[in-house]
Amino acid sequence: QVQLVESGGGLVQTGGSLRLSCAASGGIFSIADMGWYRQAPGKQRELVAAITSGGKTNYADFVKGRFTISRDNAKNTVYLQMNSLKPEDTAVYFCNAAGVVSWSGRPYDRDYWGQGTQVTVSS
């Protein structure tokens, strides 16, 4: 069974940095797309950044120039380096994996989500 486990969240002051990690496991051969989403209290979940297996990235406008997404395909792990954090970045951050293929060659027909990690930026 595919599982995503996030780590690296926490409390940081305005202007500080955090690095989130998300490791996928469960008989995975490959993952096409991995990404980070966030959800603040009372708001909808929104895309922060995404990356393909080939390294093509996509960022939300509100994090361009501050956040960097990367991945290690051999480890099925995606990272989010967050710099120059602002109070409005406070949210639960979720990892997402799409286009997952198992070692037997079977493609899974659903996305997978991690449990979320809290990021709090104090002013």
MDTraj code that builds the backbone (N, CA, C; nanometers):
import mdtraj as md
import numpy as np

residues = "GLN VAL GLN LEU VAL GLU SER GLY GLY GLY LEU VAL GLN THR GLY GLY SER LEU ARG LEU SER CYS ALA ALA SER GLY GLY ILE PHE SER ILE ALA ASP MET GLY TRP TYR ARG GLN ALA PRO GLY LYS GLN ARG GLU LEU VAL ALA ALA ILE THR SER GLY GLY LYS THR ASN TYR ALA ASP PHE VAL LYS GLY ARG PHE THR ILE SER ARG ASP ASN ALA LYS ASN THR VAL TYR LEU GLN MET ASN SER LEU LYS PRO GLU ASP THR ALA VAL TYR PHE CYS ASN ALA ALA GLY VAL VAL SER TRP SER GLY ARG PRO TYR ASP ARG ASP TYR TRP GLY GLN GLY THR GLN VAL THR VAL SER SER".split()
xyz = np.array([
    [0.0840, -0.1182, 0.0000],
    [0.0000, 0.0000, 0.0000],
    [0.0884, 0.1245, 0.0000],
    [0.0543, 0.2171, -0.0866],
    [0.1345, 0.3388, -0.0991],
    [0.1096, 0.4299, 0.0205],
    [0.2178, 0.4810, 0.0775],
    [0.2089, 0.5766, 0.1876],
    [0.3039, 0.6921, 0.1633],
    [0.2601, 0.8105, 0.2027],
    [0.3444, 0.9294, 0.1962],
    [0.3620, 0.9813, 0.3383],
    [0.4857, 1.0046, 0.3766],
    [0.5147, 1.0527, 0.5115],
    [0.5931, 1.1824, 0.5024],
    [0.5336, 1.2892, 0.5567],
    [0.5987, 1.4201, 0.5543],
    [0.6747, 1.4447, 0.6837],
    [0.7729, 1.5321, 0.6759],
    [0.8461, 1.5757, 0.7941],
    [0.9049, 1.7129, 0.7667],
    [0.9452, 1.7804, 0.8748],
    [1.0156, 1.9070, 0.8592],
    [0.9373, 2.0304, 0.8946],
    [0.8110, 2.0167, 0.9274],
    [0.7339, 2.1343, 0.9653],
    [0.7754, 2.1849, 1.1022],
    [0.7183, 2.2993, 1.1411],
    [0.7509, 2.3542, 1.2720],
    [0.7163, 2.5008, 1.2821],
    [0.7699, 2.5630, 1.3855],
    [0.7472, 2.7052, 1.4132],
    [0.8725, 2.7831, 1.3776],
    [0.8560, 2.8902, 1.3037],
    [0.9690, 2.9719, 1.2622],
    [0.9264, 3.1182, 1.2609],
    [1.0210, 3.2072, 1.2781],
    [0.9912, 3.3498, 1.2747],
    [0.9856, 3.4004, 1.1308],
    [0.9212, 3.5131, 1.1126],
    [0.9156, 3.5771, 0.9805],
    [1.0573, 3.5951, 0.9261],
    [1.0734, 3.5559, 0.7996],
    [1.2032, 3.5644, 0.7352],
    [1.2865, 3.4394, 0.7476],
    [1.2408, 3.3459, 0.8278],
    [1.3147, 3.2225, 0.8493],
    [1.2936, 3.1210, 0.7385],
    [1.3538, 3.0030, 0.7584],
    [1.3498, 2.8973, 0.6574],
    [1.3111, 2.7641, 0.7200],
    [1.2494, 2.6802, 0.6391],
    [1.2196, 2.5428, 0.6751],
    [1.2355, 2.4569, 0.5512],
    [1.2656, 2.3297, 0.5737],
    [1.2729, 2.2348, 0.4632],
    [1.1821, 2.1176, 0.4930],
    [1.0845, 2.0975, 0.4057],
    [0.9924, 1.9859, 0.4194],
    [1.0399, 1.8689, 0.3337],
    [1.0156, 1.7494, 0.3844],
    [1.0468, 1.6277, 0.3093],
    [0.9234, 1.5391, 0.3054],
    [0.9108, 1.4622, 0.1999],
    [0.7995, 1.3676, 0.1868],
    [0.8533, 1.2430, 0.1182],
    [0.8484, 1.1320, 0.1900],
    [0.8963, 1.0051, 0.1372],
    [0.7785, 0.9146, 0.1049],
    [0.7760, 0.8627, -0.0163],
    [0.6718, 0.7694, -0.0592],
    [0.7244, 0.6272, -0.0510],
    [0.6406, 0.5363, -0.0057],
    [0.6809, 0.3966, 0.0058],
    [0.5637, 0.3061, -0.0270],
    [0.5959, 0.1744, -0.0451],
    [0.4886, 0.0798, -0.0722],
    [0.4970, 0.0174, -0.2095],
    [0.6119, -0.0405, -0.2424],
    [0.6234, -0.1126, -0.3693],
    [0.6148, -0.0233, -0.4910],
    [0.6739, 0.0953, -0.4816],
    [0.6641, 0.1933, -0.5898],
    [0.7804, 0.1797, -0.6873],
    [0.7475, 0.1707, -0.8155],
    [0.8508, 0.1712, -0.9196],
    [0.8802, 0.3130, -0.9656],
    [0.7747, 0.3911, -0.9859],
    [0.7943, 0.5286, -1.0303],
    [0.6743, 0.6145, -0.9919],
    [0.6980, 0.7437, -0.9870],
    [0.5928, 0.8421, -0.9604],
    [0.6072, 0.9527, -1.0632],
    [0.5027, 0.9798, -1.1383],
    [0.5111, 1.0801, -1.2442],
    [0.5237, 1.2209, -1.1855],
    [0.4326, 1.2568, -1.0990],
    [0.4269, 1.3928, -1.0467],
    [0.4188, 1.3919, -0.8951],
    [0.4948, 1.4813, -0.8344],
    [0.4870, 1.4996, -0.6889],
    [0.4718, 1.6479, -0.6613],
    [0.4010, 1.6785, -0.5553],
    [0.3776, 1.8190, -0.5277],
    [0.3480, 1.8470, -0.3823],
    [0.3453, 1.9743, -0.3520],
    [0.3098, 2.0227, -0.2183],
    [0.1879, 2.1139, -0.2293],
    [0.0946, 2.0913, -0.1417],
    [-0.0243, 2.1746, -0.1290],
    [-0.0277, 2.2263, 0.0148],
    [-0.1095, 2.3286, 0.0366],
    [-0.1261, 2.3761, 0.1734],
    [-0.2703, 2.4171, 0.1976],
    [-0.3073, 2.4120, 0.3234],
    [-0.4425, 2.4504, 0.3616],
    [-0.4365, 2.5263, 0.4933],
    [-0.4792, 2.6513, 0.4877],
    [-0.4869, 2.7342, 0.6074],
    [-0.6267, 2.7226, 0.6668],
    [-0.6441, 2.7528, 0.7931],
    [-0.7761, 2.7425, 0.8568],
    [-0.8806, 2.8252, 0.7827],
    [-0.9914, 2.7621, 0.7497],
    [-1.1002, 2.8316, 0.6832],
    [-1.0807, 2.8544, 0.5348],
    [-0.9715, 2.8000, 0.4806],
    [-0.9435, 2.8185, 0.3385],
    [-0.9361, 2.6847, 0.2676],
    [-0.9472, 2.6898, 0.1353],
    [-0.9360, 2.5690, 0.0563],
    [-0.7902, 2.5280, 0.0383],
    [-0.7695, 2.4009, 0.0138],
    [-0.6355, 2.3513, -0.0139],
    [-0.5900, 2.4090, -0.1472],
    [-0.4638, 2.4529, -0.1522],
    [-0.4117, 2.5149, -0.2743],
    [-0.2744, 2.4589, -0.3089],
    [-0.2455, 2.4593, -0.4374],
    [-0.1155, 2.4119, -0.4849],
    [-0.0073, 2.5117, -0.4465],
    [0.1034, 2.4592, -0.3957],
    [0.2209, 2.5407, -0.3652],
    [0.3251, 2.5228, -0.4756],
    [0.3601, 2.3981, -0.5023],
    [0.4604, 2.3687, -0.6041],
    [0.4473, 2.2232, -0.6453],
    [0.4884, 2.1948, -0.7686],
    [0.4847, 2.0582, -0.8193],
    [0.6064, 2.0337, -0.9058],
    [0.6415, 1.9048, -0.9194],
    [0.7577, 1.8680, -0.9990],
    [0.7323, 1.7343, -1.0662],
    [0.7712, 1.7241, -1.1929],
    [0.7560, 1.5983, -1.2655],
    [0.8779, 1.5097, -1.2417],
    [0.8703, 1.3853, -1.2863],
    [0.9835, 1.2951, -1.2707],
    [1.1039, 1.3422, -1.3509],
    [1.0782, 1.4218, -1.4533],
    [1.1867, 1.4766, -1.5337],
    [1.2432, 1.6069, -1.4810],
    [1.1837, 1.6568, -1.3719],
    [1.2381, 1.7759, -1.3083],
    [1.1714, 1.9070, -1.3472],
    [1.0661, 1.9000, -1.4257],
    [0.9957, 2.0231, -1.4611],
    [0.9143, 2.0693, -1.3408],
    [0.9256, 2.1987, -1.3087],
    [0.8613, 2.2507, -1.1888],
    [0.7521, 2.3521, -1.2212],
    [0.6622, 2.3667, -1.1259],
    [0.5532, 2.4627, -1.1369],
    [0.5302, 2.5208, -0.9979],
    [0.5229, 2.6534, -0.9898],
    [0.5070, 2.7188, -0.8606],
    [0.3855, 2.8106, -0.8603],
    [0.3217, 2.8189, -0.7454],
    [0.2192, 2.9197, -0.7275],
    [0.2873, 3.0564, -0.7228],
    [0.2176, 3.1582, -0.7713],
    [0.2779, 3.2924, -0.7763],
    [0.3220, 3.3401, -0.6390],
    [0.2492, 3.3017, -0.5350],
    [0.2783, 3.3555, -0.4033],
    [0.4038, 3.2962, -0.3389],
    [0.4675, 3.1970, -0.4034],
    [0.5918, 3.1422, -0.3483],
    [0.7102, 3.1543, -0.4431],
    [0.6861, 3.2060, -0.5630],
    [0.7951, 3.2185, -0.6596],
    [0.9077, 3.3053, -0.6042],
    [1.0282, 3.2534, -0.6173],
    [1.1446, 3.3253, -0.5674],
    [1.1764, 3.2987, -0.4217],
    [1.0851, 3.2315, -0.3507],
    [1.1080, 3.2030, -0.2088],
    [1.1179, 3.0527, -0.1809],
    [1.0372, 2.9721, -0.2490],
    [1.0336, 2.8276, -0.2271],
    [1.0974, 2.7560, -0.3453],
    [1.1593, 2.6424, -0.3168],
    [1.2170, 2.5584, -0.4207],
    [1.1763, 2.4133, -0.3973],
    [1.1192, 2.3525, -0.5005],
    [1.0818, 2.2115, -0.4920],
    [1.1870, 2.1283, -0.5641],
    [1.2176, 2.0125, -0.5089],
    [1.3122, 1.9201, -0.5716],
    [1.2710, 1.7783, -0.5353],
    [1.3294, 1.6814, -0.6031],
    [1.2958, 1.5429, -0.5729],
    [1.4125, 1.4520, -0.6007],
    [1.4109, 1.3379, -0.5331],
    [1.5082, 1.2315, -0.5540],
    [1.4285, 1.1108, -0.6017],
    [1.4322, 1.0845, -0.7316],
    [1.3509, 0.9762, -0.7873],
    [1.3913, 0.8394, -0.7317],
    [1.5186, 0.8207, -0.7055],
    [1.5657, 0.6918, -0.6543],
    [1.5075, 0.6630, -0.5159],
    [1.4805, 0.7690, -0.4405],
    [1.4261, 0.7547, -0.3051],
    [1.2766, 0.7825, -0.2996],
    [1.2156, 0.8147, -0.4119],
    [1.0735, 0.8510, -0.4152],
    [1.0419, 0.9576, -0.3108],
    [1.1265, 1.0576, -0.3071],
    [1.1153, 1.1628, -0.2055],
    [1.1109, 1.2989, -0.2727],
    [1.0266, 1.3860, -0.2200],
    [1.0164, 1.5226, -0.2688],
    [1.0444, 1.6170, -0.1529],
    [1.1074, 1.7295, -0.1847],
    [1.1463, 1.8275, -0.0844],
    [1.0864, 1.9634, -0.1194],
    [1.0706, 2.0445, -0.0169],
    [1.0286, 2.1829, -0.0373],
    [1.1143, 2.2715, 0.0532],
    [1.2051, 2.3454, -0.0076],
    [1.2854, 2.4404, 0.0669],
    [1.2102, 2.5725, 0.0700],
    [1.1795, 2.6196, 0.1902],
    [1.1004, 2.7408, 0.2063],
    [1.1854, 2.8474, 0.2738],
    [1.2104, 2.9547, 0.2018],
    [1.2894, 3.0663, 0.2539],
    [1.2031, 3.1915, 0.2628],
    [1.2509, 3.2901, 0.3356],
    [1.1801, 3.4181, 0.3497],
    [1.0340, 3.3969, 0.3866],
    [1.0119, 3.3131, 0.4850],
    [0.8751, 3.2785, 0.5233],
    [0.8008, 3.3979, 0.5813],
    [0.6703, 3.3999, 0.5523],
    [0.5818, 3.5072, 0.5967],
    [0.4698, 3.4481, 0.6829],
    [0.4091, 3.5269, 0.7682],
    [0.2972, 3.4749, 0.8482],
    [0.1867, 3.4141, 0.7626],
    [0.1653, 3.4688, 0.6432],
    [0.0606, 3.4146, 0.5568],
    [0.0958, 3.2788, 0.4983],
    [0.2168, 3.2319, 0.5195],
    [0.2542, 3.0966, 0.4778],
    [0.2111, 2.9921, 0.5816],
    [0.1602, 3.0373, 0.6932],
    [0.1152, 2.9457, 0.7972],
    [0.0005, 2.8595, 0.7469],
    [0.0187, 2.7286, 0.7549],
    [-0.0808, 2.6336, 0.7030],
    [-0.0335, 2.4923, 0.7333],
    [-0.1218, 2.3965, 0.7076],
    [-0.0806, 2.2567, 0.7038],
    [-0.0379, 2.2267, 0.5606],
    [0.0800, 2.1724, 0.5469],
    [0.1351, 2.1412, 0.4152],
    [0.1218, 1.9914, 0.3886],
    [0.0656, 1.9598, 0.2717],
    [0.0401, 1.8212, 0.2329],
    [0.1231, 1.7842, 0.1107],
    [0.1743, 1.6641, 0.1128],
    [0.2461, 1.6083, -0.0012],
    [0.1484, 1.5295, -0.0879],
    [0.1679, 1.5340, -0.2187],
    [0.0817, 1.4623, -0.3128],
    [0.1663, 1.3855, -0.4128],
    [0.1206, 1.2660, -0.4496],
    [0.1867, 1.1860, -0.5522],
    [0.0817, 1.1395, -0.6525],
    [0.1117, 1.1589, -0.7803],
    [0.0193, 1.1201, -0.8871],
    [0.0939, 1.0437, -0.9956],
    [0.0225, 0.9539, -1.0637],
    [0.0873, 0.8737, -1.1665],
    [0.1834, 0.7732, -1.1070],
    [0.1378, 0.7044, -1.0016],
    [0.2226, 0.6065, -0.9339],
    [0.2137, 0.4717, -1.0053],
    [0.3300, 0.4097, -1.0261],
    [0.3365, 0.2772, -1.0890],
    [0.4070, 0.1820, -0.9936],
    [0.3506, 0.0633, -0.9757],
    [0.4095, -0.0338, -0.8841],
    [0.5212, -0.1114, -0.9529],
    [0.5954, -0.1890, -0.8743],
    [0.7049, -0.2691, -0.9276],
    [0.6543, -0.3753, -1.0259],
    [0.5293, -0.4143, -1.0128],
    [0.4732, -0.5132, -1.1053],
    [0.4262, -0.4489, -1.2348],
    [0.4421, -0.3175, -1.2448],
    [0.4017, -0.2471, -1.3653],
    [0.2598, -0.1966, -1.3636],
    [0.1935, -0.2166, -1.2529],
    [0.0540, -0.1736, -1.2432],
    [0.0461, -0.0257, -1.2094],
    [-0.0239, 0.0513, -1.2925],
    [-0.0437, 0.1925, -1.2579],
    [-0.1612, 0.2095, -1.1623],
    [-0.1412, 0.2888, -1.0592],
    [-0.2502, 0.3156, -0.9666],
    [-0.3369, 0.4278, -1.0233],
    [-0.4665, 0.4144, -1.0080],
    [-0.5586, 0.5094, -1.0711],
    [-0.6083, 0.6154, -0.9739],
    [-0.5261, 0.6535, -0.8803],
    [-0.5658, 0.7567, -0.7853],
    [-0.4417, 0.8318, -0.7390],
    [-0.4645, 0.9510, -0.6831],
    [-0.3580, 1.0268, -0.6205],
    [-0.3423, 0.9804, -0.4757],
    [-0.2260, 1.0078, -0.4211],
    [-0.2015, 0.9763, -0.2815],
    [-0.1602, 1.1033, -0.2079],
    [-0.2003, 1.1099, -0.0812],
    [-0.1729, 1.2261, 0.0025],
    [-0.1043, 1.1842, 0.1312],
    [-0.0165, 1.2721, 0.1797],
    [0.0391, 1.2532, 0.3119],
    [-0.0563, 1.3043, 0.4177],
    [-0.0149, 1.2885, 0.5442],
    [-0.1023, 1.3251, 0.6551],
    [-0.0975, 1.4744, 0.6858],
    [-0.0006, 1.5435, 0.6306],
    [0.0141, 1.6865, 0.6525],
    [0.1132, 1.7182, 0.7631],
    [0.1811, 1.8311, 0.7474],
    [0.2731, 1.8790, 0.8495],
    [0.2481, 2.0288, 0.8705],
    [0.2425, 2.0687, 0.9953],
    [0.2078, 2.2074, 1.0288],
    [0.3289, 2.2983, 1.0129],
    [0.3078, 2.4083, 0.9433],
    [0.4080, 2.5144, 0.9342],
    [0.3459, 2.6406, 0.9935],
    [0.4120, 2.6963, 1.0930],
    [0.3638, 2.8175, 1.1579],
    [0.4721, 2.9233, 1.1536],
    [0.4382, 3.0394, 1.0995],
    [0.5328, 3.1496, 1.0878],
    [0.4841, 3.2621, 1.1785],
    [0.5635, 3.2957, 1.2770],
    [0.5263, 3.4003, 1.3725],
    [0.5754, 3.5365, 1.3245],
    [0.4976, 3.6369, 1.3564],
    [0.5337, 3.7732, 1.3135],
    [0.6169, 3.8450, 1.4189],
])
top = md.Topology()
chain = top.add_chain()
for i, resn in enumerate(residues, 1):
    res = top.add_residue(resn, chain, resSeq=i)
    for name in ("N", "CA", "C"):
        top.add_atom(name, md.element.get_by_symbol(name[0]), res)
traj = md.Trajectory(xyz[None], top)
